[in-house]
């Protein structure tokens, strides 16, 4: 028996040359999902009784018992991992729509390994990838369970229509929309996202199908609401006696239309043409995520006529600056690493940039 192998993304495909009973040599593909960061590291041996963190039950005309085509398998694994990453970023308060790779802490804490393909309607069972020494994600298994369970609950609420009023992160919706594209009805009609019962986490099943994807698309195309803060010059908006409106002109970007309650009219009037900071419920445009309007809940005058000028010489401590800018401490030094895909050559990348500038 001889072998040859190649890699595709996080997949290692090994071709084992075997001999059939009729002496015909045949190449049999075996797929191994692995974390590319684990190259050169010896993984701990998995026990046969290990419980999966995530199970996907795949249904459709092209699905046979215990079997799934390589293109479908690659796409399912990639989109499932992407959905997990987006939900983990949202849970940690990070931006979920951004260029480049996810943070190292998320990747190391939430990367999944496919370790079993079951029979019946083909089931794919995933466990947490072995963390590298020195880069353990705090409460890794608990955090991964919470993330996977949250996705299952979101899918379930979208399917039964009970999540219409629940605010969902834009990046999480994008991840679910891409994952739902697999169940287009031609080859695969439905995928059950199953978060098994582990510890205090109860079993949750969400069914990803055409209906759920349509509801995700509807949510993505609708404006979203979330708390927002804007610094800028308070100015008048179009005046109408029956409406309470103003606008904030930030130092950078377009003016933001604001509304306020009648009880706040006097303070708004007293701060007109002054630099202020307002907080409240913001309405963000679909797709662009640009702040379209804001309903003011609190307003305060900034310490200088020129935004930021007074703060520069105010002697603010680092702790006060961190609080005002909502900067959180990092949980692991590993969050400072990365920023560039490990399977890419940064020297070649820079060389191409320099050539393009000539």
Secondary structure as UniProt FT lines:
FT   STRAND          2..8
FT   TURN            9..10
FT   STRAND          11..19
FT   TURN            21..22
FT   STRAND          25..33
FT   HELIX           36..38
FT   TURN            39..40
FT   TURN            48..49
FT   STRAND          54..59
FT   TURN            61..62
FT   TURN            65..66
FT   HELIX           70..92
FT   HELIX           104..110
FT   STRAND          112..118
FT   TURN            119..122
FT   STRAND          123..128
FT   TURN            133..134
FT   TURN            138..139
FT   HELIX           140..160
FT   TURN            161..165
FT   HELIX           170..180
FT   TURN            181..182
FT   STRAND          190..195
FT   TURN            199..200
FT   STRAND          204..208
FT   HELIX           210..220
FT   STRAND          224..236
FT   TURN            241..242
FT   STRAND          245..249
FT   STRAND          256..259
FT   HELIX           262..264
FT   HELIX           265..270
FT   TURN            271..273
FT   STRAND          275..284
FT   TURN            286..288
FT   STRAND          291..301
FT   TURN            307..308
FT   HELIX           309..312
FT   HELIX           318..324
FT   TURN            325..326
FT   HELIX           333..336
FT   TURN            342..343
FT   HELIX           346..357
//
